[in-house]
Amino acid sequence: ALFGEVSFETVLRNSDLVFSPGEPALNVYTQDGCFTPHEDEQSLTCLLNLSDAGSYDGGGTAFWSSREGLAVATPPSVVLRTPAGTALLFGGTVTHAGQPIRRGERCVLVASFST
């Protein structure tokens, strides 16, 4: 492999990576489920959408610009609704939130970590 042998086990057991408590994790959002605006405070966050777009309505990941920070009384700068299998990668100082699900179920693999 281009970057050496990489597997789920080698990532989880890598002593150089420090994950947020309880991560990697599978977040399952159902009707009205959401995640409030926050910053992960790690070096890198990876959100991998595992659900097909037709399996839920609403949802997505909202982001606020660095100028807005945690001033979430303002609308997000952008909301991304990615197809299944698409990963979002961003720094831990970025304010973001899981938008409410109106119908169905959305599953996201979440891993926030530092080295």
Backbone torsions as a table, in degrees:
resi	resn	phi	psi	omega
1	ALA	NA	152.9	-177.2
2	LEU	-57.2	-40.7	-176.8
3	PHE	-107.7	22.9	-177.2
4	GLY	85.9	-173.3	-178.3
5	GLU	-75.9	120.0	179.5
6	VAL	-125.2	128.3	175.9
7	SER	-146.7	170.0	177.5
8	PHE	-56.8	-42.8	-179.0
9	GLU	-64.5	-42.7	-178.4
10	THR	-67.3	-31.2	177.0
11	VAL	-71.1	-48.2	-178.3
12	LEU	-63.2	-34.4	-175.9
13	ARG	-95.5	7.9	179.7
14	ASN	-76.4	111.5	-176.3
15	SER	-70.0	-11.3	178.0
16	ASP	-82.8	-12.9	179.0
17	LEU	-102.3	130.1	177.6
18	VAL	-114.3	109.7	-178.4
19	PHE	-86.1	154.9	170.4
20	SER	-60.3	150.8	179.4
21	PRO	-54.4	133.1	178.1
22	GLY	81.0	6.0	-179.4
23	GLU	-118.0	156.2	-0.6
24	PRO	-60.3	151.9	-176.5
25	ALA	-144.3	160.2	174.2
26	LEU	-109.5	111.8	177.4
27	ASN	-92.6	125.0	179.1
28	VAL	-113.9	118.2	-179.5
29	TYR	-106.1	128.9	174.4
30	THR	-115.9	-172.3	-175.1
31	GLN	-49.5	129.6	-178.1
32	ASP	70.7	0.2	178.1
33	GLY	-72.1	139.5	-179.8
34	CYS	-157.3	176.1	175.4
35	PHE	-132.9	123.7	-174.1
36	THR	-66.9	157.1	179.7
37	PRO	-56.9	136.9	-178.1
38	HIS	-163.4	171.8	171.8
39	GLU	-121.3	137.4	-175.0
40	ASP	-79.1	-21.5	178.4
41	GLU	58.7	33.2	172.7
42	GLN	-120.8	172.6	179.8
43	SER	-67.0	-40.3	-174.1
44	LEU	-146.3	141.3	173.6
45	THR	-120.4	137.2	176.1
46	CYS	-122.4	122.8	174.8
47	LEU	-116.3	119.4	-179.0
48	LEU	-113.9	110.3	179.4
49	ASN	-72.0	127.0	-178.4
50	LEU	-108.1	-2.3	-174.1
51	SER	-107.8	139.0	173.6
52	ASP	-66.9	146.3	-177.5
53	ALA	-57.2	-32.9	-178.6
54	GLY	-75.2	-7.5	-177.8
55	SER	-87.8	-3.1	178.3
56	TYR	-157.8	159.6	172.0
57	ASP	-118.2	148.8	-178.1
58	GLY	84.1	-147.7	177.0
59	GLY	72.1	-165.1	-176.1
60	GLY	103.6	169.7	179.6
61	THR	-111.0	122.5	-179.8
62	ALA	-94.1	143.7	178.0
63	PHE	-129.6	143.4	175.0
64	TRP	-111.6	145.8	179.0
65	SER	-66.9	161.4	-179.3
66	SER	-62.9	-26.5	178.0
67	ARG	-68.1	-33.9	-177.4
68	GLU	-82.4	-30.1	179.9
69	GLY	50.3	-134.8	-178.7
70	LEU	-87.2	14.4	175.8
71	ALA	-77.9	72.2	-171.2
72	VAL	-81.0	7.3	172.7
73	ALA	-68.3	-19.4	176.4
74	THR	-87.9	150.5	176.9
75	PRO	-63.6	155.2	178.1
76	PRO	-63.6	154.2	176.5
77	SER	-68.3	-35.0	-179.5
78	VAL	-156.9	148.6	172.2
79	VAL	-123.3	122.5	179.8
80	LEU	-103.2	128.7	176.2
81	ARG	-118.2	93.1	-171.8
82	THR	-89.0	150.8	175.5
83	PRO	-69.3	160.2	177.2
84	ALA	-55.3	138.6	179.5
85	GLY	89.6	-0.7	-179.9
86	THR	-97.0	130.9	178.7
87	ALA	-103.7	140.7	170.5
88	LEU	-106.3	129.4	177.6
89	LEU	-121.4	131.4	-179.8
90	PHE	-157.8	161.1	-179.2
91	GLY	-72.0	155.3	-174.2
92	GLY	-72.2	-5.7	177.8
93	THR	-96.4	4.8	-179.3
94	VAL	-84.7	126.4	177.4
95	THR	-77.1	127.4	-177.1
96	HIS	-148.8	166.9	-178.6
97	ALA	-156.3	152.2	171.6
98	GLY	-88.4	120.0	-178.0
99	GLN	-73.4	150.5	-177.3
100	PRO	-60.8	142.5	174.8
101	ILE	-89.2	131.2	179.0
102	ARG	-92.4	-30.4	-179.8
103	ARG	-154.9	144.4	173.5
104	GLY	87.9	-151.8	-174.9
105	GLU	-143.2	134.9	177.9
106	ARG	-122.9	128.3	179.5
107	CYS	-113.8	132.9	-178.6
108	VAL	-134.2	127.3	171.7
109	LEU	-83.5	126.8	-174.7
110	VAL	-121.0	132.1	174.5
111	ALA	-145.8	114.8	175.7
112	SER	-114.5	129.1	-175.1
113	PHE	-152.1	163.9	174.5
114	SER	-130.6	165.6	176.3
115	THR	-114.7	NA	NA
